[in-house]
Amino acid sequence: MAVLSRLFSSSSPPPMTDRVCVITGASSGIGRRTALDLAASGAKVCVAARRRERLESLVAEMGGAERGHSLLVTDVSNRDDVKALASHVRETYGRLDVLINNAGFAGGEGMTGPGSIDEIEEVFATNFFGAVYCTGEMFDLLAASAPSHVVNVASMAGRLAVPGNSTYAATKFALVGWTEALQPDLAERGIHLSSIEPGFVPTEGFPQKNLVGDRFMKHILGTDAQVSAAIRDAIDHRKPQRVVPRWYYLLQVPRVIAPRFYRYAMNKLANSSAGRAASDFR
C-alpha cells in the first residue's frame, strides 16, 4: 500500500524554478522544444545530443550559462559518453530533479536475414539502452534529489505493432514495458517514472511527409509543443502515462477487445499507403 500511495500521490511537486533537468536528443524536435519550455519555466537545463552546433545555439536561446543552462555532446548509445554526462551533471549541479530520455531514431528495414542483426542492435542501443544507461548512471543523483522524475519518451509504436518498422516498434515496446515495470520499484525511492507516447508528430527525424501533405490525414497530426506540454503535465502531476494527442488512447481499444480483428486489419494495412504512413509514429 505504501508503494501505491507513492506511485499515485496527488501531492503537488515543487515548482520548476531552479530544478535541474537533463534532456537527451535535445538538438531538434521534441527534445529542443521541451528544453526551451522548461528553461522558460525557470528550470536549469542540461541538453545532450550529438550535434554540438545545435546544442550551443539552443543553450544561447535558453539564456546561456548565466541562467544555469549547459550542454554536453553525448551519444547515448555509448555508455562512456553517458558516464561523462553523469559526471558533468554531478560536477555542474550536484543534483538531478528531472531526467528526460528522449533520444531515439527509426532505422533499419526490420528482419531480412543475418545482416539485419547489426542494424537492430544499433537502434536498440539508442532507443532502449540509451534510456537504461542514462537512468542507471544518474540514478544516485535522482535518488539524492527525490522527489525526482524520469520521463521516457516512447511512442504509440510501443503500444501498437504497426507494420513497416518492426525494429523501431520493438525498441518502443521494450521502453514502455521497462517503464511500467519499474514505476512501483522506483516509487519506493521517491523517483517517479512516466511514459510519453506520441503518435504522428512531424519533426526533423520523423517528417511525416505522407501525412503533412494529405488534406484529411494532416488533421491527425500532433505537434512537438503538444508533446512538450504532455511531458510537463506528467512531471507536474506525476502521471505514469501520457498519449499525444490524447484521443490516440482509443486506437488501443481494438487490440484489447477484438484482437483477431486487429490482426486482420494490421495485415491489410501492411501493404497499403496508409500502412507506410503508420510506420512513422513519432
DOVEXNU-30739 format. One line per 2 residues: number of its first residue (from 0); their letters; for each residue x negated, y, z negated of N, C-alpha, C. Coordinates in pm, 1 decimal. Atoms other than C-alpha are relative to their C-alpha. Example, Ala and Ser with C-alpha at 12.3 -4.5 7.8 and 13.67 -1.06 7.14 Angstrom:
// DOVEXNU-30739
0) as) -89.0:-119.0:0.0:-1230.0:-450.0:-780.0:-90.0:120.0:0.0; 82.0:-119.0:6.0:-1367.0:-106.0:-714.0:77.0:109.0:-73.0 $
//
This chain:
// DOVEXNU-30739
0) ma) -82.0:-120.6:0.0:0.0:0.0:0.0:-85.5:125.6:0.0; 87.9:-116.8:4.4:-286.4:236.5:-73.0:-53.8:31.9:138.9 $
2) vl) 49.7:-21.2:-135.6:-422.4:182.4:277.2:106.6:64.5:86.1; -108.9:-55.0:-80.5:-81.9:252.9:432.4:25.4:145.3:-34.8 $
4) sr) -25.5:-138.0:39.2:-40.1:570.5:231.3:-106.5:92.0:56.7; 105.7:-82.2:-59.7:-375.8:694.9:354.4:17.8:10.7:150.5 $
6) lf) -12.9:4.8:-144.7:-305.5:590.3:710.4:109.9:92.2:49.7; -114.1:-78.1:-44.1:28.8:767.8:730.7:23.7:123.3:-88.4 $
8) ss) -11.5:-115.5:87.9:-40.9:1051.1:489.4:47.7:122.1:77.4; -52.2:-120.8:-63.5:153.3:1366.6:573.3:-58.8:127.1:-60.1 $
10) ss) 60.8:-117.5:59.6:-62.6:1596.9:361.6:-73.7:78.7:106.2; 58.2:-86.1:-102.6:-196.1:1890.9:554.9:-151.8:-8.6:-3.1 $
12) pp) 145.7:1.9:-6.2:-557.1:1861.2:674.9:-53.5:141.6:-9.8; 57.3:-134.4:6.7:-797.9:2153.6:635.9:15.0:70.9:134.2 $
14) pm) -3.0:-71.8:-127.1:-777.1:2430.9:898.3:-127.8:-26.0:78.2; 115.7:28.9:-83.4:-1019.3:2407.5:1190.2:-116.0:96.1:-25.1 $
16) td) 105.2:-99.0:22.8:-1216.1:2714.0:1079.0:-121.2:-62.1:-67.1; 130.0:48.4:48.8:-1581.7:2615.6:1030.5:-11.4:-151.5:-8.9 $
18) rv) 14.7:145.2:-5.0:-1507.3:2244.6:1073.8:-93.3:-36.3:114.9; 98.4:41.1:-99.8:-1780.5:2066.4:1268.9:59.9:-108.0:88.8 $
20) cv) -56.8:92.3:-97.6:-1664.4:1890.0:1585.0:-105.5:-37.9:103.1; 86.3:49.0:-107.8:-1862.9:1676.3:1828.8:89.6:-53.6:110.5 $
22) it) -79.8:44.1:-114.9:-1721.6:1620.1:2177.4:-93.9:-56.5:105.6; 78.8:58.6:-108.4:-1875.0:1380.4:2428.6:74.6:17.3:132.0 $
24) ga) -62.1:-22.0:-130.7:-1811.5:1407.4:2800.6:54.3:141.0:12.9; -52.8:-135.8:13.9:-1778.6:1782.1:2745.0:-33.3:92.1:116.7 $
26) ss) 44.4:-90.0:-106.9:-1925.0:1914.8:3069.3:109.5:36.7:97.9; -108.1:-30.3:-93.3:-1594.0:1911.1:3258.5:131.1:-57.8:-53.7 $
28) gi) -128.7:62.4:24.7:-1225.1:1825.7:3248.8:51.8:13.1:-141.8; -62.2:1.8:131.9:-1059.9:1724.7:2922.7:-98.3:40.1:-109.7 $
30) gr) 99.3:-32.5:101.6:-1379.9:1748.1:2719.2:-30.1:148.1:-6.1; 29.3:-143.4:-5.3:-1456.4:2101.1:2834.7:117.3:81.5:-54.1 $
32) rt) -118.1:-72.0:45.8:-1100.4:2222.0:2778.2:15.5:-12.1:-151.6; -14.4:22.3:143.6:-1092.0:2069.1:2430.1:-105.2:78.0:-77.6 $
34) al) 106.3:-76.4:66.3:-1426.0:2226.4:2337.2:35.5:147.8:-9.1; -38.3:-141.3:-1.0:-1303.6:2571.4:2437.8:113.7:26.9:-98.4 $
36) dl) -114.9:-20.6:88.1:-977.1:2529.7:2248.3:-38.9:-12.5:-147.2; 42.1:15.6:139.4:-1142.5:2405.3:1928.9:-87.5:116.6:-43.8 $
38) aa) 83.4:-116.0:32.1:-1400.4:2683.7:1942.4:86.3:123.2:-23.9; -89.9:-114.4:15.6:-1119.8:2937.7:1983.6:75.5:-5.2:-132.3 $
40) sg) -71.2:14.1:127.8:-958.1:2796.7:1668.1:-92.9:16.4:-120.2; 93.9:-25.5:108.4:-1272.3:2863.8:1466.5:-94.3:-113.2:-34.2 $
42) ak) 88.2:113.1:28.2:-1443.9:2524.6:1474.3:-141.4:26.7:50.9; 137.0:2.2:-50.5:-1817.0:2480.1:1515.4:-13.8:-124.7:86.2 $
44) vc) -10.0:108.9:-96.1:-1850.5:2265.7:1825.2:-136.7:-35.6:56.5; 119.1:54.3:-65.8:-2139.1:2047.8:1939.4:47.0:-78.4:121.5 $
46) va) -42.8:65.4:-123.1:-2093.1:1946.0:2301.8:-112.0:-88.2:54.0; 96.2:97.4:-49.3:-2262.7:1643.8:2456.5:46.1:-52.6:135.5 $
48) ar) -25.3:56.1:-132.5:-2284.2:1526.5:2817.4:-134.9:-11.4:69.0; 126.2:22.9:-70.1:-2545.4:1451.7:3082.7:-49.7:121.5:77.0 $
50) rr) 37.4:-112.5:-85.0:-2546.8:1785.1:3270.0:-29.8:124.4:-83.5; 42.1:-109.8:87.6:-2748.5:2049.7:3082.2:58.9:133.8:43.5 $
52) er) -46.9:-130.8:-45.9:-2647.6:2343.2:3301.5:146.7:21.9:-37.2; -141.3:-11.2:36.2:-2279.4:2272.7:3243.8:15.5:24.5:-150.2 $
54) le) -9.4:-16.0:144.5:-2332.2:2243.5:2869.4:-43.3:139.2:-43.6; 48.0:-133.7:35.4:-2530.2:2567.4:2849.9:104.8:105.6:32.8 $
56) sl) -106.1:-93.6:-38.4:-2256.3:2751.8:3036.4:117.6:-8.7:-96.4; -112.6:20.4:91.9:-1991.8:2601.3:2808.5:-28.0:61.7:-136.2 $
58) va) 34.4:-56.1:131.8:-2173.0:2695.7:2485.9:4.7:151.8:4.9; -6.2:-145.7:-13.6:-2211.4:3051.7:2612.6:144.2:48.5:3.7 $
60) em) -140.8:-38.5:-8.6:-1840.3:3065.7:2696.8:70.0:-13.8:-134.3; -59.8:17.7:132.2:-1752.7:2939.7:2348.5:-44.5:106.8:-99.5 $
62) gg) 48.1:-103.7:90.2:-1953.6:3219.9:2189.1:-143.2:-16.1:-43.3; 142.0:17.6:24.4:-2302.7:3076.5:2163.1:-35.9:-54.1:-137.3 $
64) ae) 52.2:57.5:123.6:-2522.5:2952.3:1882.0:33.5:85.2:-121.0; -29.1:-87.6:113.8:-2445.7:3256.1:1667.4:136.1:-29.5:-61.8 $
66) rg) -129.6:41.4:55.2:-2095.2:3117.7:1623.2:0.0:-146.3:-43.3; 12.5:135.8:51.2:-2224.5:2777.2:1524.7:11.0:-110.2:103.5 $
68) hs) -13.5:101.0:-104.5:-2198.2:2600.7:1861.3:-137.8:-46.9:48.0; 127.0:55.3:-46.4:-2467.6:2375.3:2002.4:25.8:-104.8:107.2 $
70) ll) -11.1:102.4:-103.4:-2538.8:2120.3:2273.1:-114.8:-98.4:-12.5; 108.3:95.7:-17.2:-2739.6:1808.2:2333.5:31.4:-85.1:122.1 $
72) vt) -17.4:85.0:-117.8:-2785.7:1635.1:2666.9:-0.3:-144.9:-46.8; -19.7:134.5:54.1:-2659.4:1284.3:2597.0:67.0:-89.7:102.1 $
74) dv) -65.8:107.7:-73.7:-2582.2:969.6:2790.7:48.7:-98.7:-105.3; -51.6:80.7:111.1:-2351.2:785.4:2550.9:-19.0:-149.7:21.3 $
76) sn) 26.6:141.8:-23.4:-2429.1:452.3:2718.1:-138.9:-39.7:-47.2; 136.1:23.0:47.7:-2785.6:489.5:2588.8:-1.4:21.1:-150.7 $
78) rd) -9.6:-11.0:145.6:-2797.8:414.5:2218.9:-105.7:93.0:-58.1; 102.0:-93.5:48.7:-3123.6:606.8:2172.2:45.8:144.5:15.3 $
80) dv) -55.9:-133.9:-17.3:-2952.8:915.3:2315.4:101.7:30.6:-108.8; -102.6:-21.0:102.8:-2667.0:868.6:2070.6:-65.1:17.5:-137.5 $
82) ka) 73.1:-19.3:125.7:-2910.9:831.8:1780.7:-56.5:141.5:-7.9; 51.5:-137.1:-3.6:-3068.9:1160.9:1889.5:112.5:100.6:-24.3 $
84) la) -115.2:-87.2:23.4:-2722.4:1320.8:1896.5:36.8:1.3:-147.8; -31.0:8.1:142.6:-2652.5:1197.5:1544.3:-101.9:77.9:-82.2 $
86) sh) 104.8:-74.2:71.2:-2986.1:1338.7:1426.5:18.9:150.3:17.3; -24.8:-142.6:-26.2:-2906.1:1671.9:1590.9:113.0:52.1:-86.8 $
88) vr) -114.3:-43.5:80.8:-2569.8:1693.4:1414.6:-38.4:3.1:-147.7; 40.9:8.7:140.3:-2723.1:1588.9:1082.9:-89.8:118.3:-37.9 $
90) et) 95.5:-107.6:29.2:-3003.5:1846.7:1104.6:61.7:138.2:18.8; -56.8:-131.1:-30.8:-2794.2:2129.5:1250.0:114.1:36.6:-93.3 $
92) yg) -121.5:-28.7:76.5:-2474.5:2097.5:1045.8:5.2:-69.0:-135.9; -4.2:73.2:126.1:-2523.5:1836.8:774.3:133.7:-63.5:-31.1 $
94) rl) -131.6:59.2:19.8:-2164.9:1717.1:819.6:63.3:-24.4:136.3; -76.4:21.0:-122.8:-1914.9:1597.3:1080.2:146.1:-23.0:-38.5 $
96) dv) -141.1:8.4:33.8:-1543.0:1658.3:1047.3:82.6:-69.9:107.4; -76.9:56.4:-110.5:-1418.6:1554.3:1391.8:-94.9:-49.9:108.7 $
98) li) 73.5:57.9:-112.6:-1572.6:1320.9:1649.9:100.5:-33.2:108.9; -88.7:26.8:-112.2:-1403.9:1315.8:1990.3:-77.5:-76.9:106.0 $
100) nn) 64.4:87.0:-98.7:-1516.6:1023.2:2204.2:76.9:9.9:131.6; -71.8:-30.2:-123.8:-1416.9:1149.7:2546.5:-72.2:-49.2:125.0 $
102) ag) 76.6:36.3:-119.6:-1694.7:1036.4:2782.8:55.7:-126.6:64.3; -49.6:117.3:-71.2:-1575.4:796.8:3049.2:6.1:25.2:149.0 $
104) fa) -12.0:-12.1:-144.6:-1556.4:727.3:3419.8:62.3:-126.2:56.9; -54.9:115.3:-71.2:-1385.1:498.9:3668.6:-103.8:-44.6:101.0 $
106) gg) 102.4:47.4:-91.9:-1628.5:281.8:3856.0:15.0:-147.4:27.9; -3.8:140.6:-36.0:-1675.2:-49.8:4024.3:123.0:-35.8:80.5 $
108) eg) -110.0:47.0:-82.7:-1445.4:-247.3:4250.6:70.9:-119.1:-62.9; -59.5:115.5:63.9:-1331.8:-499.8:3994.7:-86.6:-122.6:19.1 $
110) mt) 74.1:124.7:-9.8:-1432.2:-863.8:4014.4:2.6:-51.5:143.3; 12.8:52.5:-136.3:-1558.4:-965.6:4358.4:-106.7:-108.0:9.2 $
112) gp) 103.8:102.0:0.3:-1826.4:-1211.2:4252.4:-110.5:37.1:-96.9; 108.9:-25.5:94.2:-2157.3:-1222.0:4063.4:-52.5:142.7:3.6 $
114) gs) 51.0:-136.2:-11.3:-2256.1:-881.5:4197.5:81.7:102.2:-75.8; -86.9:-94.2:72.1:-1967.0:-721.5:4008.5:-39.3:14.1:-146.5 $
116) id) 24.2:3.3:144.5:-2102.8:-808.1:3666.0:-76.9:122.5:-47.0; 78.0:-117.3:39.6:-2360.5:-530.0:3651.5:85.3:126.0:-1.1 $
118) ei) -87.8:-116.7:-5.4:-2100.9:-272.1:3755.7:96.7:2.0:-118.1; -93.8:8.8:112.0:-1855.7:-395.1:3492.5:-70.6:36.1:-131.2 $
120) ee) 75.3:-32.1:121.0:-2122.0:-378.7:3221.8:-31.2:148.9:-8.5; 31.2:-143.0:-1.4:-2211.5:-24.3:3329.2:119.6:83.6:-44.9 $
122) vf) -119.2:-75.6:38.7:-1854.2:100.2:3294.4:31.8:-23.2:-147.4; -22.5:28.3:141.7:-1812.4:-74.8:2958.7:-99.6:75.6:-87.9 $
124) at) 102.5:-65.7:80.3:-2138.0:79.4:2836.6:37.6:143.2:-33.4; -42.8:-137.6:24.6:-1995.3:429.5:2872.4:137.6:5.9:-63.7 $
126) nf) -139.4:-18.2:40.6:-1620.0:389.7:2829.8:33.6:-63.1:-134.1; -29.6:66.1:128.2:-1620.3:148.9:2536.5:-116.8:11.0:-97.5 $
128) fg) 111.4:0.0:94.8:-1964.8:111.3:2383.8:-49.8:140.2:-30.4; 33.6:-138.4:32.2:-2024.9:485.2:2410.9:74.1:46.6:-123.7 $
130) av) -77.9:-34.5:119.4:-1743.7:533.0:2158.0:-48.3:-77.5:-122.2; 51.5:82.5:111.2:-1877.2:246.9:1944.9:-131.7:57.2:-51.9 $
132) yc) 129.8:-55.1:41.2:-2230.3:390.9:1944.7:17.2:130.7:-77.2; -16.4:-129.8:64.8:-2115.1:742.2:1856.4:63.6:-13.9:-138.2 $
134) tg) -66.7:19.0:129.1:-1882.6:627.4:1579.9:-94.5:-64.7:-100.3; 90.9:69.3:90.4:-2141.5:393.6:1434.2:-116.9:85.1:-45.6 $
136) em) 118.5:-78.3:34.1:-2441.2:626.2:1447.5:34.0:123.2:-82.9; -38.8:-117.3:78.6:-2243.8:915.2:1295.2:95.3:-35.5:-113.5 $
138) fd) -93.9:46.0:101.4:-2046.2:705.5:1050.6:-29.5:59.6:-136.6; 34.6:-53.7:132.3:-2237.7:828.2:745.4:43.3:146.0:-13.1 $
140) ll) -43.3:-138.8:1.8:-2163.2:1190.0:838.7:151.6:10.1:-13.4; -145.9:1.1:7.5:-1794.4:1114.4:891.6:47.1:-37.9:-140.3 $
142) aa) -40.1:45.0:133.2:-1769.5:929.0:559.3:-29.2:106.1:-105.3; 36.3:-102.6:98.0:-1950.5:1202.8:368.2:85.6:124.8:12.5 $
144) sa) -80.3:-120.3:-25.5:-1725.2:1468.0:524.1:149.9:-25.7:-15.8; -141.8:36.9:9.0:-1395.3:1287.2:455.0:78.4:99.0:-85.7 $
146) ps) -71.7:61.6:-111.7:-1119.2:1353.2:522.1:-51.1:48.2:135.0; 53.2:-30.0:-131.9:-1256.9:1335.5:874.1:81.6:-75.6:103.6 $
148) hv) -85.5:54.1:-105.1:-1126.6:1223.8:1209.5:-83.3:-44.3:118.9; 56.5:48.1:-126.3:-1232.4:1016.0:1511.2:113.9:-6.3:100.9 $
150) vn) -98.3:2.3:-107.8:-1038.6:1074.3:1832.5:-61.6:-72.6:119.0; 46.0:74.5:-117.1:-1085.9:817.7:2108.3:92.4:30.7:117.4 $
152) va) -79.5:-33.0:-117.9:-969.3:945.0:2445.9:2.7:-122.7:90.0; -16.7:121.7:-78.1:-837.4:631.5:2610.8:75.7:34.8:128.0 $
154) sm) -74.4:-21.5:-122.9:-577.5:618.4:2890.0:124.9:-85.8:-3.8; -113.4:89.4:-19.1:-238.2:481.3:2982.2:-44.0:-128.8:68.9 $
156) ag) 56.2:121.8:-59.1:-453.6:235.1:3177.7:-41.0:-99.5:-107.6; 25.9:89.1:111.6:-525.6:91.5:2832.1:126.1:-61.3:-58.1 $
158) rl) -128.5:58.2:39.5:-157.1:5.5:2792.0:64.5:-76.4:114.6; -61.8:58.2:-119.3:-51.7:-79.7:3148.3:-109.9:-42.4:96.4 $
160) av) 105.8:52.2:-87.1:-276.6:-303.8:3356.7:41.1:17.2:145.9; -39.4:-27.4:-137.6:-201.5:-135.4:3687.0:-107.4:-51.7:95.7 $
162) pg) 96.5:55.4:-95.1:-366.5:-278.6:3999.3:-94.3:106.7:53.9; 89.8:-89.1:-70.7:-664.9:-128.5:4172.4:-125.9:38.6:-74.0 $
164) ns) 120.7:-34.5:74.6:-913.9:-69.1:3891.8:-6.1:-81.9:-128.5; -4.9:92.1:114.2:-934.7:-371.2:3666.0:-109.0:29.2:-101.7 $
166) ty) 109.7:-26.4:92.9:-1270.0:-271.9:3517.6:33.2:117.3:-90.4; -37.3:-117.0:80.2:-1153.7:70.6:3404.2:110.2:-36.2:-99.1 $
168) aa) -108.7:40.5:88.7:-833.1:-77.6:3264.1:-52.1:-84.2:-115.6; 54.0:86.0:105.6:-1031.0:-339.4:3071.3:-72.2:81.5:-106.5 $
170) tk) 71.8:-81.8:98.2:-1251.0:-74.8:2908.7:97.1:77.2:-87.4; -95.4:-78.7:77.0:-948.1:127.0:2803.4:87.2:-88.8:-88.7 $
172) fa) -67.7:95.5:87.7:-760.4:-178.9:2672.2:-88.5:-29.3:-120.8; 92.5:25.5:110.0:-1070.6:-250.6:2464.8:-3.2:117.0:-97.0 $
174) lv) 7.4:-118.1:85.5:-1085.1:105.9:2335.2:127.5:18.4:-82.0; -127.1:-10.8:72.3:-714.8:113.3:2243.8:8.4:-105.6:-109.6 $
176) gw) -6.3:107.5:99.0:-735.2:-223.5:2068.0:-94.5:22.3:-115.3; 99.4:-26.5:104.5:-1050.3:-131.6:1878.3:47.7:112.1:-92.0 $
178) te) -49.2:-113.1:78.8:-897.4:198.7:1767.1:111.2:-44.0:-94.3; -113.6:40.8:82.4:-575.4:40.4:1642.3:-42.5:-94.4:-111.9 $
180) al) 43.6:95.7:101.5:-752.1:-242.7:1459.6:-85.1:66.6:-107.4; 91.2:-65.9:92.6:-999.2:-4.8:1298.0:70.4:102.1:-89.2 $
182) qp) -67.5:-107.0:73.9:-745.2:250.6:1177.5:19.8:-30.0:-148.6; -18.8:23.8:144.1:-648.4:83.3:847.0:-130.2:-21.4:-74.8 $
184) dl) 129.1:21.9:66.2:-1008.4:-16.5:774.2:-65.8:132.4:-38.5; 69.3:-125.9:26.1:-1145.2:336.3:803.7:84.2:96.2:-83.3 $
186) ae) -84.8:-84.1:84.1:-843.7:495.1:633.6:-41.9:-10.0:-145.7; 46.9:18.4:137.6:-982.7:349.6:311.1:-117.6:91.3:-31.9 $
188) rg) 115.5:-88.7:18.8:-1289.4:570.7:364.4:35.5:145.8:25.4; -41.0:-136.7:-28.2:-1086.6:879.6:446.5:-28.8:44.0:141.9 $
190) ih) 26.5:-30.4:-140.3:-1169.2:857.4:817.5:122.9:-40.3:80.6; -121.8:25.3:-76.3:-861.2:886.8:1036.5:-34.9:-18.9:147.4 $
192) ls) 24.8:29.0:-140.8:-852.3:746.6:1390.4:124.9:26.3:82.2; -110.2:-22.7:-93.6:-638.6:847.9:1686.0:-40.4:-47.5:138.4 $
194) si) 17.3:36.3:-140.2:-598.2:712.5:2036.6:82.3:97.6:83.8; -67.1:-92.1:-90.3:-515.7:973.1:2301.7:6.2:-67.4:136.4 $
196) ep) -19.3:81.0:-120.2:-369.7:814.8:2613.6:64.5:80.5:112.0; -54.2:-77.3:-111.6:-334.6:1041.6:2917.7:45.3:-90.9:114.1 $
198) gf) -39.1:65.2:-124.4:-153.4:935.1:3231.0:-75.8:61.6:115.5; 64.1:-63.3:-114.7:-221.5:1111.0:3559.8:-33.3:144.8:-34.3 $
200) vp) 45.1:-134.4:32.9:-428.6:1420.3:3476.8:-111.4:38.0:97.9; 105.5:-37.9:-94.8:-622.4:1590.6:3758.4:-118.3:66.1:-70.3 $
202) te) 123.8:-57.4:51.1:-982.2:1657.5:3654.8:-107.6:-22.0:106.1; 110.4:18.7:-94.8:-1317.2:1667.2:3828.7:-29.0:-148.1:22.9 $
204) gf) 29.8:142.2:-12.7:-1375.1:1299.9:3758.6:117.1:-82.8:49.9; -121.7:69.5:-42.0:-1015.2:1199.5:3831.6:88.1:100.3:76.3 $
206) pq) -67.7:-109.7:-71.5:-893.1:1439.6:4105.3:146.4:-24.5:34.1; -141.3:31.5:-27.0:-561.0:1258.4:4166.6:46.7:58.2:133.2 $
208) kn) -32.0:-61.3:-129.0:-565.2:1367.5:4531.5:129.0:-54.1:60.0; -120.9:59.1:-56.4:-288.2:1125.5:4629.0:126.9:59.8:-59.6 $
210) lv) -118.2:-51.6:69.4:-53.8:1284.7:4376.1:11.9:151.9:9.3; -2.5:-146.5:-1.9:-152.9:1652.1:4379.7:65.8:51.8:127.0 $
212) gd) -53.7:-45.3:-126.7:-57.2:1682.0:4745.2:138.4:-50.5:33.3; -133.2:55.4:-25.6:273.1:1497.2:4716.2:106.3:90.1:-61.7 $
214) rf) -98.8:-97.4:45.6:578.2:1723.5:4684.8:82.6:-49.4:-117.7; -77.4:56.1:110.7:752.5:1485.8:4443.6:-90.8:-49.0:-113.3 $
216) mk) 84.2:63.0:101.6:473.9:1297.7:4264.4:-81.9:100.6:-80.7; 77.7:-98.8:73.9:292.2:1616.2:4165.0:67.4:39.3:-131.3 $
218) hi) -72.6:-39.1:120.7:562.4:1670.7:3903.1:-22.9:-96.2:-117.0; 27.0:92.4:109.5:449.6:1367.5:3702.2:-137.9:22.7:-60.9 $
220) lg) 136.7:-22.9:45.1:100.4:1508.5:3651.4:-3.7:73.2:-133.9; 29.3:-76.1:119.6:-29.9:1621.8:3316.1:-114.6:95.3:27.0 $
222) td) 110.3:-94.3:-14.1:-298.0:1883.5:3255.9:-102.2:-22.5:-111.1; 101.0:12.9:104.3:-623.4:1897.3:3064.7:37.7:82.5:-122.8 $
224) aq) -46.0:-79.5:113.8:-466.0:2168.5:2847.9:98.7:-78.7:-86.0; -93.9:83.6:75.6:-186.7:1926.9:2750.6:-73.9:-106.1:-81.4 $
226) vs) 77.0:101.5:72.3:-440.9:1661.7:2655.7:-73.5:63.7:-117.5; 66.8:-70.9:108.8:-638.8:1914.0:2451.8:97.9:29.4:-113.3 $
228) aa) -101.4:-27.2:102.3:-318.7:2013.3:2271.1:37.9:-127.5:-75.0; -31.5:127.8:64.2:-244.0:1644.3:2203.4:-110.7:-41.2:-96.0 $
230) ir) 113.1:29.8:89.0:-591.8:1598.6:2056.5:11.0:82.3:-128.1; -14.3:-86.4:117.5:-538.1:1893.9:1826.2:117.8:-44.8:-85.6 $
232) da) -117.4:48.0:72.9:-192.6:1763.1:1730.2:-34.0:-125.9:-79.7; 38.9:123.2:69.0:-341.9:1422.7:1644.3:-89.1:29.6:-119.8 $
234) id) 88.7:-37.0:111.1:-608.8:1586.7:1428.3:79.3:66.0:-112.2; -72.9:-77.7:101.6:-373.0:1827.1:1251.5:99.2:-85.8:-77.5 $
236) hr) -106.4:78.2:63.6:-104.3:1567.4:1178.9:-35.9:-147.2:-17.5; 51.2:135.8:20.2:-317.8:1251.9:1163.9:84.7:-104.5:71.0 $
238) kp) -80.0:92.9:-78.7:-123.8:1082.5:1437.9:-88.4:-109.3:57.4; 84.3:109.1:-49.9:-259.0:738.5:1531.5:0.2:-11.3:151.7 $
240) qr) -9.1:12.9:-145.4:-146.8:768.9:1895.2:73.0:120.7:57.2; -72.7:-100.5:-77.4:-50.9:1038.3:2144.4:-13.0:-34.7:147.7 $
242) vv) -4.0:22.6:-144.4:52.1:979.5:2504.5:27.2:134.0:67.4; -13.2:-127.2:-71.4:24.5:1265.0:2755.5:27.5:-26.5:147.7 $
244) pr) -113.1:-65.0:66.9:275.5:1357.9:2891.6:77.6:-100.1:-86.0; -66.5:85.3:98.8:499.0:1223.5:2614.0:92.0:-103.9:64.0 $
246) wy) -97.6:92.3:-57.1:756.1:1063.3:2846.2:-65.3:-125.0:57.3; 69.7:119.4:-47.8:487.7:819.0:2964.0:15.1:-117.4:-96.1 $
248) yl) -29.3:109.0:93.2:570.5:622.1:2649.0:99.0:-98.9:61.3; -105.8:83.5:-56.0:872.1:491.8:2841.9:-52.8:-101.3:101.3 $
250) lq) 55.0:91.6:-100.2:650.5:326.8:3103.9:-40.7:-133.2:-60.7; 40.1:123.6:66.2:551.6:67.5:2845.1:117.7:-93.1:-28.7 $
252) vp) -117.7:77.2:40.5:908.1:-49.8:2783.9:20.0:-125.4:84.8; -22.1:122.1:-79.4:946.4:-289.1:3083.0:-100.8:-110.8:-31.1 $
254) rv) 102.7:100.1:30.2:621.2:-463.4:2991.2:34.9:-79.3:-125.3; -33.5:63.8:127.2:758.9:-541.1:2645.2:131.0:-78.0:9.0 $
256) ia) -132.4:62.8:3.6:1124.6:-621.5:2711.8:30.1:-85.4:123.1; -24.7:78.3:-121.5:1105.1:-764.4:3063.5:-133.2:-31.3:68.9 $
258) pr) 134.6:22.2:-53.1:752.3:-899.2:3120.6:-2.7:-62.8:138.8; -0.2:62.5:-133.1:845.1:-1113.1:3423.8:29.9:103.4:107.6 $
260) fy) -29.8:-108.2:-94.1:999.5:-814.6:3599.6:-119.6:93.0:14.0; 116.6:-88.8:-1.3:699.1:-602.6:3502.3:-110.9:-57.4:87.9 $
262) ry) 105.9:60.6:-80.3:452.9:-850.6:3654.8:38.0:-5.2:147.9; -47.0:-1.3:-138.0:664.7:-879.4:3968.6:-20.0:138.3:60.9 $
264) am) 14.6:-136.4:-49.5:668.2:-501.7:4003.8:-146.8:35.5:20.9; 142.2:-28.2:-14.5:291.8:-482.9:3948.4:-57.6:-67.9:123.9 $
266) nk) 46.4:69.6:-120.7:232.7:-742.6:4220.5:43.5:73.4:126.4; -47.5:-77.5:-113.5:447.1:-540.6:4460.6:-77.0:130.8:14.1 $
268) la) 69.0:-128.2:1.5:267.3:-224.8:4359.5:-143.3:-10.9:50.9; 142.3:17.2:-26.0:-76.7:-371.6:4420.0:-41.2:41.2:140.6 $
270) ns) 37.6:-27.0:-138.1:-71.9:-330.7:4797.5:64.9:124.5:57.6; -69.5:-118.8:-49.0:126.0:-8.2:4817.2:-85.7:123.2:-21.9 $
272) sa) 71.8:-126.4:19.8:3.3:351.5:4841.5:22.8:50.2:-141.1; -25.4:-39.4:138.8:171.1:415.3:4506.9:-91.4:-75.4:-94.9 $
274) gr) 91.2:78.7:82.7:-41.2:135.3:4363.0:-139.8:57.0:0.0; 132.6:-60.2:-5.4:-356.7:300.4:4483.9:-4.8:127.4:-82.9 $
276) aa) -5.7:-118.7:86.3:-245.2:620.3:4313.1:4.1:-39.3:-145.8; -14.0:42.2:140.5:-153.3:432.8:3993.7:-131.6:-44.3:-59.6 $
278) sd) 129.7:42.4:53.3:-509.7:307.1:3964.6:-81.6:117.5:-50.0; 74.4:-119.1:39.0:-615.0:666.7:3893.3:47.2:60.8:-131.0 $
280) fr) -36.1:-50.8:131.0:-470.6:700.0:3539.9:-120.1:69.8:-61.0; 100.0:-80.8:70.9:-663.0:972.8:3350.6:-110.3:40.3:97.5 $
//
